Amino acid sequence: MATSAAGPVLIVGSGLIGRSWAMLFASGGFRVKLFDIEQQQITNALENIRKDMKLLEQSSSLKGSLSAEQQLFLITGCSNIQEAVEGAIHIQECVPEDLELKKKVFAQLDGIIGDDVVLSSSTSCLLPSQLFAGLVHVKQCIVAHPVNPPYYVPLVELVPHPETAPATVDRTHALMQKIGQSPVRVLREVDGFVLNRLQYAVISEAWRLVQEGIVSPSDLDLVVSHGLGLRYAFIGPLETMHLNAEGMLSYCDRYGESMKHVLKTFGPIPEFSGATVCESPR
């Protein structure tokens, strides 16, 4: 059975996100330790990973150059945090989205790790300044927010604490690239990071357009799935601007006033309740 010299990487939490991270790191040839507080949770997670990998292999969708069996060989479970941390080069926290729980986990890890491991959180909304406040190893701390499901969507948002060392960001960026993900550097923390801020802006205006009777919910979704989404699947909004004219300056000169006129007609933040909820597709 083939093994790998890379790793080990420690995954803290064996839920859906933790299992996805374990599969991604194994696909890159890393040894993976999957930690949880109960052995049965680990056993269940490893069985789920086995089933998923076998199905992926059967459909020729398995990531990496190793077979499913070779990747599964790289993943082991551990219910002792001291043993789990030993030798780890990267720790990816994946416990439920609860600030106090995550802070408790990081405080425990902070007390037993050395100076050569990155402490990373999978949080989708908690700010690094909240998560890592007061930690001795804060320079080694970063948020690496994946997009659900991480195995199929490669984006990872890297969000540093104000005291995170640049080397921590660089190291995590390189690691994410090595396992086939697409990391982006969020230069400073902001509520919602980047993906959710863009997503919420779209959701907010979509809601208003339906709520104000401009378009039906099903047609609104078609505007994205058969229009905007097809474009944004391979080029982003800034590149779209650049390519829709003779460069960015030309686009702004040509469409800037129209954009500002439309943007001024946007309403307040919706309540996300009432009749619109009942209208929306189920």
C-alpha positions, 0 to 999 in steps of 0.5 A, a space after each residue: 500500500 502506498 503511503 505519503 511523507 506529507 503531513 500529517 494534517 489534523 482535522 478537528 471535527 468529523 462532520 460534513 466539512 471535516 470529512 470533506 477536508 480529510 478527503 481533500 488533503 488525502 487526495 493531495 497525498 497528505 496523511 490525515 488525522 481526523 479528531 473527534 471527541 467520541 470514537 463512534 463519531 470517528 468510526 461513522 465519519 471514516 465509513 462515510 468517507 470510504 463510501 464517498 471515495 468508492 462512489 467517486 472512484 466509480 464515477 471517475 470523479 475522485 481527486 488526486 493521482 492516488 486510488 481510493 484505497 491509497 487515499 483511505 489508507 492515509 486517513 486515520 481517526 483519533 480521539 486523543 487530542 494530545 496524540 492528534 496534534 503530535 507532528 501536525 503541520 496544519 490543523 483545520 478546525 471544523 466544529 459547529 459554528 458557535 463562537 464560544 465552542 470554537 474559542 474553547 477548541 482553539 484555546 486548548 490547541 494553543 496550549 499544546 502546539 508548538 511554533 511550527 503549525 498553522 491553526 486554521 478555522 473553517 468558519 463561514 462568518 466568525 471574525 478572526 479577531 473574535 476567534 483567536 483573541 488572546 492566543 499565544 500562537 495568534 501569528 499562526 492563526 488564520 481562517 480558511 473558509 471553504 465553500 460547501 461542498 468543499 470537495 466540489 467547489 474549490 474556493 477557499 477564503 483566507 482571512 487573517 487575524 490582524 496579528 497573523 504573520 504573512 508567512 502563515 498566509 503564504 504557507 496556507 495559500 500554498 497548501 490549499 493550492 497543493 490540494 487543488 483548491 483555489 485560495 484567495 487572500 482577504 487582505 483584512 477581516 470584514 463581516 461575511 468575508 467576500 463570497 457571502 458579501 457578494 452572495 447577500 447582495 445578490 440575494 437582497 436585490 433578488 428578494 426585492 425584485 420578487 417582493 415588489 412584483 417585478 418578476 416571479 421567483 422562478 423567472 428570477 432564478 432563471 435570470 441567474 441560472 441561465 444568464 448571469 450565473 453562466 457568465 460568472 461561472 468562468 469570469 468574474 464581475 471585474 473581468 466582465 467589465 473589462 471585456 465588455 468594453 475596451 478595458 475598465 476605463 472605457 467600461 466606466 466611461 460608457 456605463 458608469 452613470 447608468 450603473 449609478 442611476 440604477 444603484 440609487 433605486 435599490 431599496 433598504 435591506 429586506 426583512 426576508 419574511 412575509 408573502 415573499 417567503 411563501 412565493 419562493 420555490 420549495 
